[in-house]
Amino acid sequence: MALHLTQHRGGFETGLTEITQADEEVDSTGIGLAVLKLVAGQEFKETAAAETAWLLMDGPVTAEVGGRSEDLERTSLFDESATCLHVPAGAEVCFSAHGPVEFTRYSVANEASFASRFFFPDDVPNEHRGRGQVGGTCLRFVRTIFDGRNRPDARLVLGEVVNFPGRWSSYPPHHHAQPELYHYRFTEPQGYGHGELGDEVYKVRQYDTLKILDERDHAAAAAPQRCINIASVAALRTRPVAPATRVPPLGGLVPGCRLAPLRTGFAAATISRRPPLLPGALPRCA
C-alpha cells in the first residue's frame, strides 16, 4: 500500500467512497477515511461502527443524531472555519441533503462511550500559527476542531490547516508517535503542493491523501497562486488520561509533537524573530 494515495484525483462519485481503512494490513494508520457525496433530496443513514467524525466540506444539510437535529452549511473550505459532527461507536446519524453535499468521514477503533457533539465555525477559531516567524514564510491558519483538551475520551485528533500560496506549514518539520493522515484540497484543481516525509517529497494535488507513519518528520508547502486546505487527522494509540498538552507554535496539531533538529548554523541564519505582519498583510487565497 502506498503512502501517497492519488487514485481519486478525478473526484468522487455520489455515495460513500473509502480511501483508507482502519485495519489495513500494510502501512496502516489505524484511521478509516472516506468521502460521502449526496445530491439534493438524498438521505444517508449510518450506525457508527467506531468513533467517527464527519467533517463538512461543502453544501447545506440537516444532520440528526441522538434526537438532536441541526441545519449545517459550508460554502468554502478557505473562508469559513470547520463544521463537524463527532460521535461514539453505536451512534445513529442521518444526513438529509438540501443541495450538493460533501463530507469527509474519519473513524478509529474506540470502545469509550461519550456524548455526540456538533462543532460549528464559532467553536473552531483560525489560529494564525507561525505569524512573525521565518519572515512570514510559514504563516498558516490552524483550526483545531477537537483533541484531548475538549474531547478527553476521543482517540481521534482532528483539524484543518490552511496553507497559503508559496508558503509552508508545520515548519520546521516535526514528528510524533501517533500515525496521521493529511487529506488535500485546493482552491483550484490545477493547484499543487509538496508533502515531506523524511527525505522523501511527494507532489500532492486535489483529493490526494498522505499517510504519515513511523514518527517520520513531515511538513507541507504550497506552490504559488493556490491555497491548500489540509484536513489533518491523527489516531492516539490510547485514550489520553489527561487533556493533551498544547503543541509548540511551530509544530503540528498532534499532542506530543517534536520539532526536527535543524542543521548547525541554519537556525541562526534563518529562524529570526521578525516583526509580526500587520493585520491587513495576511495573504489571501485566490
C-alpha positions as CSV (number, residue, x, y, z in Angstrom):
1,M,0.0,0.0,0.0
2,A,1.4,3.4,-1.0
3,L,1.9,6.2,1.4
4,H,0.8,8.8,-1.2
5,L,-2.8,8.0,-2.3
6,T,-3.6,9.6,-5.7
7,Q,-6.4,7.4,-7.1
8,H,-9.2,10.0,-6.6
9,R,-7.8,13.0,-8.5
10,G,-10.7,12.8,-10.8
11,G,-13.1,13.5,-7.9
12,F,-15.6,11.3,-6.0
13,E,-18.9,9.7,-7.1
14,T,-22.2,10.2,-5.3
15,G,-22.3,7.9,-2.3
16,L,-19.6,6.7,0.2
17,T,-16.1,6.2,-1.2
18,E,-13.5,4.7,1.1
19,I,-9.9,5.9,0.8
20,T,-8.3,4.2,3.7
21,Q,-9.5,1.6,6.2
22,A,-8.6,1.3,9.9
23,D,-7.5,-2.3,9.7
24,E,-5.2,-2.3,6.6
25,E,-2.5,-5.0,6.7
26,V,0.2,-2.8,5.3
27,D,1.0,0.8,6.1
28,S,-2.0,1.1,8.4
29,T,-2.6,4.4,10.3
30,G,-5.5,2.8,12.2
31,I,-7.7,5.5,10.7
32,G,-10.5,5.0,8.3
33,L,-11.0,7.8,5.8
34,A,-14.0,8.1,3.4
35,V,-15.8,10.7,1.4
36,L,-19.6,11.0,1.3
37,K,-21.3,12.9,-1.5
38,L,-25.0,13.5,-1.7
39,V,-27.3,15.2,-4.1
40,A,-30.3,17.4,-3.2
41,G,-33.1,15.4,-1.6
42,Q,-30.8,12.4,-0.8
43,E,-30.7,10.9,2.7
44,F,-27.9,8.9,4.3
45,K,-28.2,6.9,7.5
46,E,-25.4,5.0,9.3
47,T,-24.8,3.4,12.7
48,A,-21.2,4.3,13.6
49,A,-19.1,1.1,13.9
50,A,-16.3,3.1,15.6
51,E,-15.5,6.6,16.9
52,T,-16.4,8.7,13.9
53,A,-16.0,12.4,12.8
54,W,-18.0,13.8,9.9
55,L,-16.2,17.0,8.6
56,L,-18.5,19.0,6.3
57,M,-16.6,20.0,3.2
58,D,-19.4,21.6,1.2
59,G,-23.2,22.1,1.0
60,P,-26.4,22.5,3.0
61,V,-27.5,19.5,5.1
62,T,-29.6,18.6,8.1
63,A,-27.8,16.3,10.5
64,E,-29.5,14.2,13.1
65,V,-28.0,12.2,16.0
66,G,-29.4,11.2,19.4
67,G,-32.7,13.0,18.9
68,R,-31.0,16.3,18.0
69,S,-31.2,17.9,14.6
70,E,-29.0,20.7,13.2
71,D,-29.1,22.5,9.9
72,L,-25.5,22.8,8.7
73,E,-23.9,24.6,5.7
74,R,-20.5,25.3,4.3
75,T,-19.6,27.2,1.2
76,S,-15.8,27.5,1.4
77,L,-13.0,25.5,2.9
78,F,-10.9,28.6,3.0
79,D,-13.1,31.5,4.0
80,E,-15.1,29.6,6.7
81,S,-13.9,27.6,9.6
82,A,-14.9,24.0,10.2
83,T,-18.3,22.4,10.9
84,C,-18.1,18.8,12.2
85,L,-20.1,16.1,13.9
86,H,-18.2,13.8,16.3
87,V,-19.9,10.6,17.6
88,P,-19.0,7.4,19.5
89,A,-19.4,3.9,18.2
90,G,-23.0,2.9,18.1
91,A,-24.4,6.4,17.4
92,E,-27.0,6.6,14.7
93,V,-26.6,9.5,12.3
94,C,-28.8,10.7,9.5
95,F,-28.0,13.4,6.9
96,S,-30.6,15.0,4.6
97,A,-29.1,17.0,1.8
98,H,-30.7,20.2,0.6
99,G,-28.3,20.6,-2.3
100,P,-25.0,19.0,-3.3
101,V,-23.2,18.0,-0.1
102,E,-19.8,16.5,0.7
103,F,-18.4,15.2,4.0
104,T,-15.1,13.5,4.8
105,R,-15.5,10.8,7.4
106,Y,-12.8,9.7,9.8
107,S,-13.0,6.7,12.1
108,V,-10.9,4.9,14.7
109,A,-11.5,1.9,17.0
110,N,-12.6,3.2,20.4
111,E,-14.9,1.5,22.8
112,A,-15.3,4.5,25.1
113,S,-18.8,6.0,25.5
114,F,-19.2,9.7,25.2
115,A,-21.8,12.2,24.1
116,S,-22.1,13.2,20.4
117,R,-21.2,16.8,19.7
118,F,-21.6,19.3,16.9
119,F,-18.8,21.7,16.2
120,F,-19.6,25.0,14.5
121,P,-17.3,27.6,12.9
122,D,-17.6,29.7,16.1
123,D,-16.2,26.8,18.1
124,V,-13.1,26.5,15.8
125,P,-11.0,29.7,15.7
126,N,-8.5,30.4,12.9
127,E,-5.2,30.4,14.8
128,H,-2.5,32.4,12.9
129,R,0.3,30.0,13.5
130,G,3.8,30.9,12.5
131,R,3.0,34.6,12.4
132,G,6.1,36.8,12.6
133,Q,8.4,33.8,12.3
134,V,10.8,33.0,9.4
135,G,9.9,36.2,7.6
136,G,6.2,35.1,7.5
137,T,7.0,32.2,5.2
138,C,5.3,29.6,7.4
139,L,2.2,31.6,8.3
140,R,-0.9,29.5,8.1
141,F,-4.3,29.1,9.7
142,V,-4.6,26.2,12.1
143,R,-8.1,25.1,13.1
144,T,-8.1,22.5,15.8
145,I,-11.6,21.1,15.9
146,F,-11.1,18.7,18.8
147,D,-8.3,16.9,20.7
148,G,-7.8,15.7,24.2
149,R,-8.5,19.1,25.7
150,N,-12.2,19.3,24.6
151,R,-12.9,15.6,23.9
152,P,-10.9,13.7,26.6
153,D,-12.5,10.3,25.6
154,A,-11.6,10.6,21.9
155,R,-8.8,8.8,20.2
156,L,-9.1,11.0,17.1
157,V,-7.4,14.4,16.9
158,L,-9.0,16.4,14.0
159,G,-8.2,19.8,12.5
160,E,-7.6,21.7,9.3
161,V,-4.6,23.7,8.1
162,V,-5.0,26.5,5.5
163,N,-1.6,26.7,3.7
164,F,-1.2,30.0,1.9
165,P,0.3,30.2,-1.7
166,G,4.0,29.8,-1.8
167,R,4.2,29.2,2.0
168,W,5.0,26.3,4.4
169,S,3.0,24.5,7.0
170,S,4.4,22.6,10.0
171,Y,7.8,24.2,9.6
172,P,10.4,23.2,10.8
173,P,9.4,19.6,10.1
174,H,8.0,17.8,13.2
175,H,7.2,14.3,14.2
176,H,5.1,12.4,16.8
177,A,4.4,8.9,17.8
178,Q,0.8,9.0,16.6
179,P,0.1,8.0,12.9
180,E,-1.6,10.7,10.9
181,L,-3.4,11.4,7.6
182,Y,-3.3,14.6,5.5
183,H,-6.1,15.0,3.0
184,Y,-5.6,17.8,0.5
185,R,-8.0,20.2,-1.2
186,F,-7.0,23.2,-3.3
187,T,-8.7,26.5,-4.2
188,E,-8.4,25.4,-7.9
189,P,-8.0,22.0,-9.4
190,Q,-4.7,23.0,-11.0
191,G,-3.2,23.8,-7.6
192,Y,-0.4,21.6,-6.2
193,G,2.0,21.4,-3.3
194,H,4.7,19.2,-1.8
195,G,4.5,17.0,1.2
196,E,7.7,16.0,3.0
197,L,8.1,12.6,4.7
198,G,11.6,12.5,6.0
199,D,13.9,12.9,3.0
200,E,11.1,11.9,0.5
201,V,9.0,14.6,-1.1
202,Y,5.6,13.9,-2.7
203,K,3.9,16.2,-5.2
204,V,0.3,16.5,-3.9
205,R,-2.8,17.5,-5.8
206,Q,-6.5,17.8,-5.4
207,Y,-8.1,15.0,-3.4
208,D,-4.7,13.3,-2.6
209,T,-4.1,11.7,0.8
210,L,-0.7,11.2,2.5
211,K,-0.1,8.7,5.3
212,I,2.4,9.7,8.0
213,L,3.9,6.7,9.9
214,D,6.9,5.7,11.9
215,E,7.4,9.1,13.6
216,R,8.7,10.5,10.3
217,D,9.5,14.2,10.1
218,H,6.9,15.9,8.0
219,A,5.9,19.3,6.6
220,A,4.0,20.8,3.7
221,A,4.4,23.6,1.2
222,A,2.1,25.1,-1.4
223,A,3.0,26.2,-4.9
224,P,2.3,29.9,-5.7
225,Q,-1.2,31.1,-6.7
226,R,-3.3,28.4,-4.9
227,C,-4.1,27.7,-1.3
228,I,-4.3,24.2,0.3
229,N,-6.8,23.1,2.9
230,I,-5.2,20.1,4.7
231,A,-7.5,18.0,6.8
232,S,-5.2,16.6,9.5
233,V,-6.3,13.6,11.5
234,A,-4.3,11.6,13.9
235,A,-5.1,8.5,16.0
236,L,-3.9,8.4,19.6
237,R,-2.6,4.9,20.4
238,T,-4.6,5.0,23.7
239,R,-7.1,7.4,25.0
240,P,-5.4,10.3,26.9
241,V,-5.8,10.2,30.7
242,A,-5.5,14.0,30.9
243,P,-6.1,16.8,28.4
244,A,-3.4,16.9,25.7
245,T,-0.7,19.5,26.1
246,R,-0.6,22.4,23.7
247,V,1.7,21.9,20.9
248,P,4.6,24.3,20.1
249,P,3.6,27.2,17.9
250,L,5.8,25.9,15.0
251,G,4.6,22.3,15.3
252,G,1.5,20.5,14.1
253,L,-1.9,19.7,15.6
254,V,-1.0,16.4,17.4
255,P,-0.1,16.3,21.1
256,G,3.4,15.4,21.9
257,C,4.8,16.6,18.5
258,R,8.6,17.3,18.5
259,L,10.4,19.6,16.0
260,A,13.1,18.1,13.9
261,P,16.5,19.4,14.8
262,L,17.8,22.0,12.3
263,R,21.3,21.7,10.8
264,T,24.1,23.6,12.5
265,G,24.1,27.2,11.6
266,F,20.7,27.1,9.8
267,A,18.7,28.3,12.8
268,A,20.9,31.3,13.3
269,A,20.7,32.3,9.7
270,T,17.0,31.7,9.1
271,I,14.9,31.4,12.2
272,S,14.6,35.1,13.3
273,R,12.0,36.9,15.3
274,R,10.9,39.5,12.8
275,P,8.1,42.0,13.4
276,P,4.7,40.4,13.0
277,L,2.7,41.0,9.9
278,L,0.2,43.7,10.0
279,P,-3.5,42.5,10.1
280,G,-4.0,43.8,6.5
281,A,-0.9,42.0,5.3
282,L,-2.4,38.5,5.7
283,P,-2.1,36.5,2.5
284,R,-5.4,35.7,0.6
285,C,-6.5,32.5,-1.1
286,A,-7.1,33.4,-4.7
